[in-house]
């Protein structure tokens, strides 16, 4: 009788071991992890497969996570935030560093008033660009922002998860980044 129980337990463990590979992959994918995370999940689920039924439970739980739209949109939002953070660090590197003169393409400091090569008034050009952007905003309004579908998809996710104020703040931040200054976002947006 004991041998039969051990054999049944062994079969359950083997089946759960096969199931844990897919489950580890789903858990890693849903958290946006890497190969190290996959290895960790695989080890944890391998230990869980020693307990009859626990590996199967995790397998079903992984299937639920994969099918859950809110969870997948949440992980997509996390991925978007990681991408935004990477872009912010790149932007900070650019802000601190150099830029090229619009006329002669000589490398100059970001905060230079004049080009050291051709003596172009950089601040005057920057002001003209800022005025042109402001004029474009006055003509097109918020349509400029709303036309960016990937941005609006992220903003809608933020609204769904964090609420209307976070959504409005995101749109205002985008407008400032585009050089439009502070704007009013309609409440019913």
C-alpha positions in Angstrom: 0.0 0.0 0.0 2.8 2.4 0.9 4.5 1.7 -2.5 1.3 2.7 -4.3 1.1 5.9 -2.4 4.7 6.7 -3.1 4.1 5.9 -6.8 1.0 8.2 -6.9 3.0 10.9 -5.2 5.9 10.5 -7.6 3.5 10.8 -10.6 1.9 13.9 -9.2 5.4 15.5 -8.6 6.5 14.7 -12.2 3.3 16.1 -13.7 3.7 19.3 -11.6 7.3 19.6 -12.6 6.3 19.7 -16.2 3.6 22.3 -15.5 5.9 24.5 -13.5 8.0 25.4 -16.6 5.1 27.1 -18.3 3.9 28.6 -15.1 7.4 30.1 -14.3 7.4 31.6 -17.8 4.0 33.1 -17.4 4.9 34.6 -14.0 8.1 36.0 -15.4 6.3 37.5 -18.4 3.5 39.0 -16.3 6.0 40.8 -14.0 8.2 41.9 -16.9 11.2 40.0 -15.5 14.3 38.6 -17.0 16.0 35.3 -17.3 17.1 35.5 -13.6 13.5 35.9 -12.6 12.6 32.9 -14.8 15.3 30.8 -13.0 14.0 31.9 -9.6 10.4 31.1 -10.4 11.4 27.8 -11.8 13.2 26.9 -8.6 10.4 28.0 -6.4 7.8 26.2 -8.4 10.0 23.1 -8.5 10.0 23.0 -4.7 6.2 23.7 -4.8 5.8 20.6 -7.0 6.9 18.4 -4.2 3.6 19.1 -2.4 0.8 17.3 -4.1 -1.7 19.8 -5.6 0.4 22.9 -5.0 2.1 23.0 -8.4 -1.3 22.5 -10.1 -2.7 25.3 -8.0 0.1 27.6 -9.2 -0.4 26.5 -12.8 -4.1 27.5 -12.7 -3.2 30.8 -10.9 -0.7 31.5 -13.7 -3.4 30.9 -16.3 -5.8 33.3 -14.5 -3.1 36.0 -14.5 -2.5 35.6 -18.2 -6.2 35.9 -18.9 -6.8 38.8 -16.5 -7.0 42.0 -18.6 -6.5 44.4 -15.7 -3.3 42.6 -14.7 -1.9 42.6 -18.2 -2.7 46.3 -18.6 -1.1 46.9 -15.3 2.1 45.1 -16.4 2.0 47.1 -19.7 1.7 50.2 -17.6 4.7 49.2 -15.5 6.6 48.6 -18.8 5.6 52.0 -20.0 6.8 53.6 -16.8 10.1 51.8 -17.1 10.4 53.1 -20.7 9.5 56.6 -19.5 12.2 56.4 -16.8 14.8 55.3 -19.3 13.8 58.2 -21.6 14.0 60.6 -18.7 17.6 59.5 -17.9 18.5 59.9 -21.6 16.9 63.3 -21.6 18.8 64.3 -18.5 22.0 63.3 -20.1 21.1 65.4 -23.1 20.1 68.4 -21.0 23.3 68.3 -19.1 25.5 67.8 -22.2 25.9 69.6 -25.5 23.8 70.5 -28.5 24.5 71.6 -32.0 24.2 75.1 -33.5 21.2 75.2 -35.9 23.2 77.1 -38.5 26.7 75.7 -38.6 26.2 72.5 -36.5 29.1 73.2 -34.2 28.8 71.6 -30.8 28.0 74.1 -28.1 27.0 74.1 -24.5 23.3 73.6 -23.9 22.9 76.9 -22.0 25.0 79.0 -24.5 23.6 82.3 -25.7 25.7 82.5 -28.8 27.4 80.0 -31.1 31.2 80.2 -30.7 31.7 79.5 -34.4 29.2 81.6 -36.3 28.0 83.9 -33.5 24.4 83.0 -34.0 22.1 84.2 -31.2 20.9 80.8 -29.9 18.5 82.2 -27.3 16.7 84.3 -29.9 16.3 81.1 -32.1 15.0 79.2 -29.0 12.5 81.9 -28.3 11.2 81.9 -31.9 10.8 78.1 -31.7 8.9 78.5 -28.4 6.7 81.1 -29.9 6.0 78.9 -32.9 5.1 76.0 -30.7 2.8 78.3 -28.7 1.1 79.5 -31.9 0.7 75.9 -33.0 -1.0 75.1 -29.7 -3.3 78.1 -30.0 -4.3 76.9 -33.5 -4.7 73.2 -32.9 -5.3 73.1 -29.2 -5.1 69.8 -27.4 -5.6 67.9 -30.7 -1.8 67.9 -31.0 -1.6 65.8 -27.8 -4.7 63.7 -28.6 -3.3 62.6 -32.0 -0.4 60.8 -30.3 -2.2 57.4 -29.9 0.5 55.6 -27.8 0.6 58.5 -25.4 -3.2 58.6 -25.1 -3.4 54.9 -24.5 -1.0 55.3 -21.6 -2.9 58.3 -20.3 -6.2 56.3 -20.4 -4.6 53.5 -18.5 -3.4 56.0 -15.9 -6.9 57.4 -15.7 -8.4 53.9 -15.2 -5.9 52.9 -12.5 -5.1 56.1 -10.7 -8.0 58.4 -11.5 -8.9 61.6 -13.3 -6.4 63.9 -11.6 -3.4 61.7 -12.6 -4.7 61.7 -16.2 -5.0 65.5 -16.3 -1.6 65.8 -14.7 -0.1 63.5 -17.4 -1.6 65.6 -20.2 -0.4 68.8 -18.7 3.1 67.4 -18.3 3.0 66.3 -22.0 2.0 69.9 -23.0 4.8 71.4 -20.9 7.3 68.9 -22.6 6.1 70.1 -26.0 6.7 73.7 -25.0 3.1 74.8 -24.7 3.4 75.9 -21.1 0.6 75.4 -18.6 -2.7 74.6 -20.2 -6.2 73.9 -19.0 -7.5 70.3 -19.7 -11.3 70.0 -19.9 -12.8 68.1 -17.0 -14.8 65.8 -19.3 -11.8 64.6 -21.2 
